[in-house]
Amino acid sequence: MKTADIITAYLAVRRAQGVQLSSSERVLYRLARQTGNGEFDTITAEQLDIFLHGPGQLSRTWKSKHGLLNGLYRFAISRGLASHNPLPQRAPQLPPAHPSYIYTTQEVQRLVNAAARMGDTKSPLKGDTYRLLLLLMYGAALRVSEAMGLQLHDVDLQASTLLIRETKFYKTRWVPMGPRLRDEVASYLHKRTALPMAKGQESTLLCSRTGHHLWYQDVVTLFQHIRREAGIGIPPGATRPPRMHDLRHTAAMHRLVSWYEQGLDVNKLLPQLSTYMGHHGVVSTQRYLHMTPDLLAQASQRFAVYADQGGDHAQS
């Protein structure tokens, strides 16, 4: 069976389970193209090594691509579409992860304001859409893909909750919304009814002017424009600008700092934060504890700079 056909079948099954796989779809079909879209079971370990490494220097995307392909091979083998899994069993020595950028509350507000200004005569809800996307990532600590994948029937305003369907680690979870975020979602939903809903209540909450889902690459690209408009540049000593995904890390860190400031037992509360964020286990959340003491001092210093420079026009 051709590689692309197996990928299509795999994606259909995963989507029937409620998993949004927009970025994964692009990666998988790239495998089909790169290997000539031959018989899936004839893909060699050497071809997979080249695909996992990617162009240029080895990066940490190796790990995410390996996990994605592992899922594809499990699917194919379980249905008799492949006889074996030629993926490497051990990961190479990967470069260290780039440190997360923790936005100040003032920077978050500037990002939200800049997003709201993304007006477009052809797409009158564009600014509102990107503004809510950022608010969901910060206010509910969502991943980019989770916020983009929300469907209309995943929003329960009465219970003030969001249903985050199976995404990373194949987990589904309910995420509570605070009153302010709930009101923001309710306001956007009212405006959203003016746009097409081709799939009814299964249409995405955040959408284009045609009512279709947003494309990940478009979202990430536009965020960099929003970041520049918000006056947030590359931090001193860093080699790249802050990412959109750092809003999720910021949400977690701000919650931890708030707990510290309230004198609460952070170690006891950590499992709750882990569940809230949809982490595979508390170990994934514990890394934030190592950052927190530095953040407390850093936040104080950055706020002093912000105040000295007049607030709204300060840059970090």
C-alpha positions in Angstrom: 0.0 0.0 0.0 1.3 3.4 -0.9 2.7 5.6 1.9 0.3 8.5 1.2 -2.7 6.2 1.3 -1.7 4.8 4.7 -1.1 8.3 6.0 -4.6 9.3 4.8 -6.2 6.4 6.5 -4.2 7.1 9.7 -5.2 10.7 9.8 -8.9 9.8 9.2 -8.9 7.5 12.2 -7.1 10.0 14.5 -9.5 12.8 13.5 -12.5 10.5 14.1 -11.1 10.3 17.6 -11.2 14.1 17.9 -7.5 14.8 17.4 -6.6 17.9 15.3 -3.5 17.1 13.2 -2.9 20.0 10.9 0.8 20.3 11.5 1.3 16.6 11.8 -0.4 16.1 8.4 2.1 18.3 6.7 5.0 16.4 8.3 3.6 13.0 7.3 2.9 13.8 3.7 6.4 15.3 3.5 7.6 11.8 4.4 5.6 10.4 1.5 7.0 12.9 -1.0 10.6 12.5 0.3 10.5 8.7 0.0 8.9 8.8 -3.5 5.5 7.6 -2.2 6.3 4.0 -2.8 5.1 1.0 -0.9 5.1 1.9 2.8 6.7 -1.3 4.0 9.7 -0.7 1.7 10.8 2.5 3.4 14.3 1.9 4.8 15.9 2.8 8.1 18.4 5.0 6.1 15.5 7.0 4.5 13.9 7.5 7.9 17.3 8.7 9.3 17.6 11.3 6.6 14.0 12.4 7.1 14.3 12.6 10.9 17.6 14.6 10.7 16.1 17.1 8.2 18.0 19.7 6.3 20.8 21.6 7.9 21.9 20.9 11.5 20.2 18.4 13.7 17.5 20.0 15.8 15.1 18.9 18.5 12.3 18.4 15.9 13.9 15.0 15.5 12.1 13.9 18.7 8.7 15.2 17.7 9.0 13.7 14.2 10.1 10.3 15.7 7.0 10.3 18.0 4.7 11.1 15.1 6.1 8.4 12.9 6.0 5.9 15.8 2.2 6.4 15.9 1.9 5.9 12.2 3.9 2.7 12.3 1.8 1.3 15.3 -1.3 2.0 13.2 0.1 0.3 10.1 1.4 -2.7 11.9 -1.8 -3.3 13.9 -3.7 -3.4 10.6 -1.3 -5.6 8.7 -0.2 -2.7 6.5 3.5 -2.9 7.6 5.5 -5.9 8.8 8.0 -4.0 11.0 9.0 -0.6 12.4 12.4 0.5 11.0 12.6 3.7 13.1 15.8 4.0 15.3 15.3 2.9 18.8 17.6 5.5 20.3 17.7 9.2 19.8 21.0 10.9 18.8 22.6 13.5 21.0 20.1 16.4 20.4 21.0 20.1 21.0 19.7 21.6 24.2 16.2 23.1 24.1 16.0 26.9 23.7 15.0 28.5 27.0 11.5 29.7 27.3 10.8 33.4 27.3 8.6 34.6 30.1 6.6 37.6 29.1 5.8 40.2 31.8 2.2 41.0 32.3 2.7 44.3 30.6 4.2 42.5 27.5 1.2 40.2 27.5 -1.2 43.2 27.4 0.8 44.8 24.6 0.6 41.6 22.6 -3.1 41.4 23.1 -3.5 45.0 22.1 -1.3 44.6 19.0 -3.3 41.6 17.9 -6.6 43.5 18.2 -5.2 46.0 15.8 -4.7 43.4 13.1 -7.6 44.9 11.1 -8.5 43.7 7.6 -11.3 45.1 5.5 -11.8 41.6 3.9 -11.6 39.9 7.3 -13.3 42.1 9.9 -12.9 39.5 12.7 -9.1 39.0 12.1 -8.1 41.2 15.0 -10.7 39.7 17.4 -9.6 36.2 16.3 -5.9 36.7 17.0 -6.6 38.6 20.2 -8.7 35.7 21.6 -6.1 33.2 20.4 -3.5 34.9 22.6 -5.9 35.2 25.5 -6.7 31.5 25.4 -3.0 30.6 25.4 -2.3 32.9 28.3 -5.6 32.7 30.2 -6.1 28.9 29.9 -2.4 27.9 29.3 -3.3 26.2 26.0 -0.9 25.0 23.4 -1.1 26.8 20.0 -2.6 23.7 18.4 -5.1 23.3 21.2 -6.5 26.8 20.9 -6.6 26.5 17.1 -8.4 23.1 17.3 -11.2 24.3 19.6 -14.6 23.6 18.0 -17.8 25.5 18.8 -19.3 22.6 20.8 -16.1 22.5 22.9 -17.1 25.7 24.6 -19.5 25.5 27.6 -20.2 29.1 28.7 -22.6 28.0 31.4 -20.0 25.8 33.1 -17.2 28.2 32.1 -15.1 25.3 30.6 -13.3 24.4 27.4 -13.1 20.8 26.2 -9.6 20.1 24.9 -9.8 17.0 22.9 -7.1 14.4 22.4 -4.0 16.3 21.5 -0.5 15.7 22.8 -0.2 12.4 24.7 -3.7 11.5 23.4 -5.3 13.2 26.4 -8.7 14.9 26.6 -9.3 17.4 29.5 -11.7 20.0 30.6 -10.1 23.4 31.2 -11.9 26.0 33.4 -12.1 29.6 32.3 -12.0 32.5 34.7 -14.8 35.1 34.5 -12.8 37.5 32.3 -11.8 34.9 29.8 -15.3 33.5 29.7 -16.7 36.9 28.9 -14.1 37.3 26.1 -15.1 33.9 24.6 -18.8 34.8 24.8 -18.2 38.1 23.1 -16.3 36.5 20.3 -18.8 33.7 19.9 -21.5 36.3 19.3 -19.4 37.8 16.5 -18.5 34.4 15.2 -22.1 33.7 14.2 -21.8 36.2 11.4 -19.2 33.9 9.7 -19.9 30.6 7.8 -20.2 27.4 9.9 -19.8 24.7 7.2 -19.5 22.0 9.9 -22.1 23.3 12.2 -21.1 23.0 15.9 -18.0 21.1 14.8 -16.7 24.2 13.0 -13.6 25.7 14.7 -14.1 28.5 17.2 -11.2 30.6 15.8 -11.5 30.8 12.0 -10.7 32.6 8.8 -13.1 35.0 7.1 -14.6 32.0 5.2 -15.3 30.2 8.5 -12.5 27.6 8.0 -9.8 26.7 10.4 -6.6 28.7 10.7 -3.4 27.4 9.2 -0.6 26.9 11.8 2.2 28.5 9.7 0.1 31.6 9.0 -0.7 32.0 12.7 3.0 31.7 13.7 4.1 34.1 11.0 1.5 36.7 11.9 2.4 36.4 15.6 5.9 37.6 14.8 4.4 40.7 13.3 2.2 41.1 16.4 5.3 40.7 18.6 7.2 43.4 16.7 4.1 45.7 16.8 4.1 45.2 20.6 7.7 46.4 20.8 9.1 43.0 22.0 12.5 42.3 20.5 15.1 39.6 20.8 16.2 39.4 24.5 19.9 40.3 25.3 22.0 37.2 24.8 19.4 35.3 22.9 19.6 34.2 19.3 15.9 34.3 18.4 12.8 36.3 19.3 10.2 35.1 21.9 7.8 32.5 20.5 4.0 32.4 20.5 4.2 29.1 22.5 6.0 31.0 25.3 2.7 32.5 26.3 1.7 29.0 27.6 5.0 28.8 29.6 4.3 32.4 30.8 0.9 31.4 32.1 2.4 28.5 34.1 5.2 30.7 35.5 2.9 33.5 36.5 0.6 31.0 38.3 3.6 29.6 40.2 4.9 33.1 41.1 1.4 34.0 42.4 1.4 30.9 44.6 4.8 31.7 46.0 3.7 35.3 46.7 0.6 34.0 48.5 2.8 31.7 50.7 1.1 28.6 49.4 2.7 25.1 49.2 3.7 25.0 45.6 4.8 21.4 45.6 1.3 20.3 46.7 -0.3 22.4 44.1 2.0 21.3 41.3 -0.1 18.2 40.3 -3.1 20.4 39.8 -1.1 22.6 37.4 0.2 19.5 35.6 -3.4 18.3 35.1 -4.6 21.7 34.0 -1.9 22.0 31.4 -2.4 18.5 30.1 1.2 17.4 30.9 2.0 13.7 30.7 3.1 13.7 34.3 4.2 16.1 37.1 7.8 15.7 36.0 7.1 17.8 32.9 5.7 20.6 35.1 8.5 20.5 37.7 10.9 22.1 35.3 9.1 25.4 36.0 10.1 25.2 39.6 13.8 25.5 38.7 13.0 28.7 36.7 10.8 30.3 39.4 13.5 31.8 41.8 15.3 33.3 38.8 12.0 34.6 37.5 11.1 36.4 40.7 14.3 38.4 40.6 14.2 38.9 36.9 10.6 40.1 37.0 11.4 42.6 39.6 14.4 43.9 37.6 12.4 44.0 34.3 9.5 45.8 35.9 11.9 48.5 37.2 13.3 49.0 33.7 9.7 49.1 32.4 8.7 51.8 34.9 11.9 53.9 34.3 11.2 53.9 30.5 7.6 55.1 30.9 5.6 51.9 30.9 3.9 51.5 27.6 6.9 52.1 25.4 9.4 49.9 27.3 11.0 47.0 25.6 12.7 43.9 27.0 
